């Protein structure tokens, strides 16, 4: 009988709480959105399944370690989670992004980089909003990056600023907000096709949505090779704290564009980034244990994230409309591409392309939208470096 009692005591049935049920339902929603509607399945399926893993109830008491959960030292999940806590998964993902990205559209029309910069207003307004809601400055800085719609950057900066380890000047310890911030960032990235179109339609007229842009010019190989080198130097001197991200981004792009390291570029763009995406998604999902995740802070973070994404989209569109005030009539920018200034590559650009074709089936905006989209990746990394330099 004592053996049966011990068996029951260690089972999930004896340890389940309502919080675990709620989080598992959230995990099911993530899986449903990914499988049914194809919303960022490469991210939402690992994260959703990780949420299920992290909320399997288990026997927990003080000074007793089953070495199963993501927060229990020595467990496999805890070891894998160190890539999130220590912030070394995001730079590897940036390496893969760089190896997959073609910067030709940005090189051919550099002024569109301003749209990527305009969309970063969501980061700084969210930072101020988090301060207003009572978060400490480092925590607010990590939350603000959600406005850039860049999951790896959000994880990187939260691992530095909101990791539950840093001590503030008054002696208090910052909260560990890595899980809520990562889940919020990836959730809103997945919901790009839902969130952005209403904002774009609200801020543009039918006439503006029909603007046809000149085809981008051809870009030489020399320009493509020089871009990551010059881009690294310029951005790293502005924000050296962002070097782990932008350094790997431009390194990956140089592997691709040099033409002599195809095997390395293929490895970075395919098996390496896929492996890290699996590990990052499953461990971030598993970090959402109900007792850690279901807090008032998490609710505030999700509310701030939603607002920041809307603001970032609106900022990019507004930036394009302002630029049009200074451009010739035959060289106007379709304001919709400003929405692609957020870092959700390439989903934001695809949203703009779809909306453009809906207005005019012959108006292809994808290549134009990719310019602010990739500049948004650079911009969010630089913004993260600036916040780190102020708040570390």
Residue pairs with C-beta under 8 A, 6 or more apart in sequence:
8 14
9 59
10 58
10 59
12 56
12 57
12 58
14 59
15 57
15 58
15 59
15 60
16 57
17 57
17 290
17 291
19 55
19 290
19 291
19 294
20 55
20 56
20 57
20 290
22 290
22 294
23 51
23 54
23 55
23 288
23 289
23 290
23 293
23 294
24 51
24 52
24 55
26 51
26 288
27 48
27 49
27 50
27 51
27 52
27 55
27 285
28 48
28 52
29 48
30 44
30 45
30 47
30 48
30 51
30 187
30 285
31 44
31 45
31 48
31 49
33 39
33 44
33 190
34 40
34 41
34 43
34 44
34 45
34 48
34 190
35 41
35 45
39 190
39 191
39 193
40 186
40 189
40 190
40 347
42 274
42 277
43 151
43 186
43 189
43 190
43 277
43 281
44 186
44 190
45 281
46 277
46 278
46 280
46 281
46 282
46 285
47 183
47 186
47 281
47 282
47 284
47 285
48 285
49 282
49 285
50 281
50 282
50 283
50 284
50 285
50 286
50 287
50 288
51 285
51 286
51 288
52 285
53 77
53 282
53 285
53 286
54 69
54 70
54 285
54 286
54 287
54 288
54 289
55 288
55 289
55 290
58 66
58 68
58 69
59 66
60 66
60 69
65 72
65 73
65 74
66 72
66 75
67 73
67 74
67 75
67 78
68 75
68 77
69 75
69 77
69 78
69 286
69 289
70 77
70 78
70 81
70 283
70 286
70 287
70 289
71 78
71 287
71 289
71 292
72 78
77 283
77 286
80 279
80 282
80 283
81 283
81 286
81 287
83 89
83 276
83 279
83 280
83 283
84 155
84 159
84 178
84 182
84 280
84 283
84 284
84 287
85 159
85 163
85 178
86 159
87 155
87 156
87 159
87 160
87 244
89 152
89 155
89 276
89 279
89 280
90 152
90 153
90 155
90 156
90 244
90 245
90 280
91 156
91 244
91 245
91 247
91 248
92 248
92 272
92 273
92 276
93 152
93 273
93 276
93 277
93 280
94 152
94 245
94 246
94 248
94 249
94 252
94 381
95 248
95 249
95 251
95 252
95 268
95 272
95 273
96 252
96 268
96 269
96 270
96 272
96 273
96 276
97 152
97 249
97 252
97 273
97 345
97 377
98 228
98 248
98 249
98 250
98 251
98 252
98 253
98 254
98 255
98 256
98 268
99 252
99 253
99 255
99 256
99 265
99 266
99 268
99 269
99 273
100 252
100 256
100 269
100 273
101 249
101 252
101 253
101 256
101 345
101 374
101 377
102 370
103 224
103 227
103 228
103 253
103 374
104 216
104 219
104 224
105 112
105 216
105 367
105 368
105 370
105 371
105 374
106 112
106 113
106 370
106 371
106 374
106 375
107 219
107 223
107 224
107 227
108 216
108 217
108 218
108 219
108 371
109 216
109 217
109 368
109 371
111 323
112 333
112 337
112 368
112 371
112 372
112 375
113 371
113 372
113 375
113 378
113 379
114 319
114 323
115 316
115 319
115 320
115 323
115 333
115 337
115 338
115 340
115 341
115 371
115 372
115 375
116 316
116 341
116 371
116 372
116 373
116 374
116 375
116 376
116 377
116 378
116 379
117 319
117 341
117 375
117 379
118 315
118 316
118 318
118 319
118 320
118 338
118 341
119 148
119 312
119 313
119 315
119 316
119 319
119 338
119 339
119 341
119 342
119 372
119 376
119 379
120 147
120 148
120 312
120 315
120 341
120 376
120 379
120 380
120 383
121 147
121 311
121 312
121 315
122 147
122 148
122 149
122 308
122 309
122 310
122 311
122 312
122 313
122 315
122 342
123 144
123 145
123 147
123 148
123 308
123 312
123 380
123 383
123 387
124 144
124 147
124 383
125 147
125 308
125 311
126 143
126 144
126 146
126 147
126 304
126 305
126 307
126 308
126 311
127 140
127 141
127 143
127 144
127 387
128 140
129 304
129 307
129 308
130 139
130 140
130 143
130 144
130 300
130 304
131 137
131 140
133 300
133 304
135 143
135 297
135 300
136 168
136 172
136 174
136 175
137 391
138 161
138 162
138 166
138 168
138 174
138 391
138 392
139 161
139 162
139 174
139 175
139 177
141 157
141 161
141 162
141 387
141 388
141 390
141 391
142 154
142 157
142 158
142 160
142 161
142 162
142 177
142 181
143 162
143 177
143 181
143 301
143 304
143 305
144 308
144 387
145 153
145 154
145 157
145 158
145 181
145 185
145 380
145 383
145 384
145 387
146 154
146 181
146 184
146 185
146 188
146 301
146 304
146 305
146 308
146 309
147 305
147 308
147 309
147 311
147 312
148 154
148 312
148 342
148 343
148 376
148 379
148 380
148 383
148 384
149 185
149 188
149 189
149 192
149 309
149 312
149 342
149 343
149 344
149 348
149 376
149 380
150 185
150 189
150 342
150 343
150 344
150 376
150 377
150 380
150 381
151 182
151 185
151 186
151 189
152 245
152 280
153 245
153 343
153 380
153 381
153 384
154 181
154 182
154 184
154 185
155 178
155 181
155 182
155 185
155 280
155 284
156 244
156 245
156 384
157 384
157 387
157 388
158 177
158 178
158 181
158 182
159 178
160 388
160 392
161 174
161 387
161 388
161 391
161 392
162 174
162 175
162 176
162 177
162 178
162 181
163 174
163 176
163 178
164 173
164 174
164 175
164 176
165 173
165 174
165 176
166 173
166 174
167 173
167 174
168 174
175 297
176 292
177 297
177 301
178 284
178 287
179 284
179 287
179 288
179 292
179 293
180 288
180 293
180 295
180 297
180 298
180 301
180 302
181 301
182 284
182 287
183 284
183 285
183 288
183 293
184 301
184 302
184 305
185 305
186 281
186 284
187 302
187 305
188 195
188 305
188 306
188 309
189 344
189 347
192 342
192 344
192 347
192 348
192 351
193 347
193 350
193 351
195 306
195 309
195 310
195 313
196 313
196 339
196 348
196 351
197 351
197 355
199 310
199 313
199 314
199 317
199 339
200 313
200 317
200 336
200 339
200 351
200 352
200 355
201 355
203 314
203 317
203 318
203 321
203 335
204 317
204 321
204 335
204 336
206 359
208 321
208 334
208 335
208 336
209 334
209 335
209 336
209 355
209 356
209 359
210 359
210 360
210 363
211 332
211 333
211 334
211 335
212 334
212 360
212 363
213 332
213 333
213 334
213 337
213 365
213 368
214 331
215 367
216 367
216 368
216 371
221 257
221 259
224 257
225 254
225 257
225 258
227 253
227 257
228 250
228 251
228 253
228 254
228 257
229 250
229 254
231 246
231 250
231 378
232 246
232 247
232 250
232 251
235 242
235 246
235 378
235 381
235 382
236 242
236 243
236 246
236 247
238 382
238 385
238 386
239 246
239 381
239 382
239 383
239 384
239 385
239 386
239 388
239 389
240 385
240 389
241 384
241 385
241 386
241 388
241 389
241 392
242 381
242 382
242 384
242 385
242 386
242 388
243 385
245 381
245 384
245 385
246 378
246 381
246 382
246 385
249 377
249 378
249 381
252 265
252 268
252 269
255 261
255 264
255 265
255 268
256 265
256 269
287 293
309 342
312 341
312 342
313 339
313 342
315 338
315 341
316 338
316 339
316 340
316 341
316 342
316 372
316 376
317 335
317 336
317 338
317 339
318 338
319 338
319 341
320 333
320 334
320 335
320 336
320 337
320 338
321 335
321 338
323 333
324 332
324 333
324 335
327 333
333 368
334 356
334 363
334 365
334 368
336 352
336 355
336 356
336 365
336 369
337 349
337 352
337 365
337 368
337 369
337 371
337 372
338 372
339 348
339 351
339 352
340 348
340 349
340 351
340 352
340 369
340 370
340 372
340 373
340 376
341 348
341 372
341 373
341 375
341 376
341 379
342 348
342 373
342 376
343 373
343 376
343 377
343 379
343 380
344 373
345 373
345 374
345 376
345 377
346 370
346 373
348 369
348 373
348 376
349 366
349 369
349 370
349 373
350 366
352 365
352 366
352 369
353 364
353 365
353 366
353 369
356 363
356 364
356 365
357 363
357 364
